[in-house]
């Protein structure tokens, strides 16, 4: 189903992202890279929403440098929809600023809070569910989220525990009461979650009515509510320095921690639309189509006695000999060669480069 | 000791060499790369001889394109010393042409036939031995060669079986009668050679008097002697097309096979001057100085959880994560990532590229 006309999307594009180094850099994080498809992830995120929302209904939030990139990549957005954070302070601050902005345009409007760098395979199903979620959120005193059916006992995601009892159907979709948001678990606990069922991954996507968001803050996050009120004031007065002052006082934490873990009246819909947060080179290797030998290749590569490698090499020919499960990423000024089992350690490279003050590579 | 004034070096620079791809290419083989030191191997080979030989006494032999490179890298050589082969036909043809050229300048001159792409660690010892070898070769009806004390049962080198009995001392050096030249053995036979002692590696370096070379051909390589005579004739007449015709008729085989395996009167001196033919990336990794983690690096590289890698990366930063015994060679248009145990398979890349007609990378 389609959402009502009182709907806005807020695309969170402020992430820094070090896990795709050397392709991603401080000034060129994942959401601005054509990493999963032929367009950048933020372009794909906007394009996905276009059947539902005109440009005037799509907002982005990021820092000033990223906002410049957004204006270039998504030129149709009205200037006032490209929100700029005075500094990166995690999603609680971002979403208080963005939701307050929407609130002042239409108190009762529904907000889709969506990360700019997630991959969704089935756009049509996603939009259908988003429409139903908008309806559910507009009807009552609830916040809606998508839970992702877990495909393995991940320790890199938070989990949502939900109940069957009390579920309701809106717009053809089932919405389950959320019992608890749970932080990233250890492996043993993650296995328990999977064994129990009733635990889905936290996608970080939320749907709320602006006024309901405010009410939930007031009731369940009283530490944060004063920032909401002061943010509204600064926005009404169009006082940038006041706004920046308020923003910088908001604790730098996630909306999950600030609000969702504490709120009641949260509903979960099953996000079985082929979601991936594309959190690492290995996750990307799973998404790219595989050729002979199980290799995932962007650019030009040849292989001898090798299997299951990922090669990103747009500017030259890459030859791989006698290797299995290797990631090779060539960029004009930096090259990564990494075993798949070590892809989480790409961050250690960043730290090493920082320590050696090789800032030109960050 | 120093050699007499009647001495010439012939530097064999015609090799094509595919084992250092992507650094080495058809038009830029190993001898023209600064692969072992800061200068190209041919520059180092010439520099090594300079204490002994003026430029007028140093000849090179290669194809026309390589000759152009040689003139650039070793600008001091007289034009008539840069010999050009009509085509690459292995060392028998090269050395018949080169030795005939020397013969016409001085029948009794001693020729040092030396590959352009070998590494020698102790230049002083090498020169001493070369001087003694020149003396031994000038005194009698013998050809002198250096045998390399084997450091492992190599299957990639030919072997020289020598006798203690009949050895003689010339210029402070011992020269052993060669019993047999033996082709590259299988592993089992190579192990036998090592166990027996009396088998050294064939270095491919030879020292002979020009007239003795002719006599040895006449006696032991009667199939090749007519080419020698016809080559002399063409050179005397300065008839290039005649020379090319003769050259192209010479069977494309090595001097080892054409003459050395059949000749008697061959003496071997122990070439314990830190020789390496630098035949592969792994051989190079052995030669380059190692840093922390056992890595051999040219250019800029950082490592996380890695050991014993070789990185050649002059134009960018290379980061290696979670890998052991990996070779990474970055060039402007091609990149190699290879396990050390597979370095002999770099040739398969060349074959693959040929098959796919990617000639720009050859």
Interface residues (C-beta under 8 A of the other chain):
Chain A: X21 X22 X302 X304 X305 X313 X316 X317 X318 X319 X320 X321 X322 X323 X326 X328 X330 X331 X332 X333 X334 X335 X336 X337 X338 X339 X341 X342 X343 X345 X346 X348 X349 X352 X353 X356 X358 X361
Chain B: X21 X22 X302 X304 X305 X313 X316 X317 X318 X319 X320 X321 X322 X323 X326 X328 X330 X331 X332 X333 X334 X335 X336 X337 X338 X339 X341 X342 X343 X345 X346 X348 X349 X352 X353 X356 X358 X361
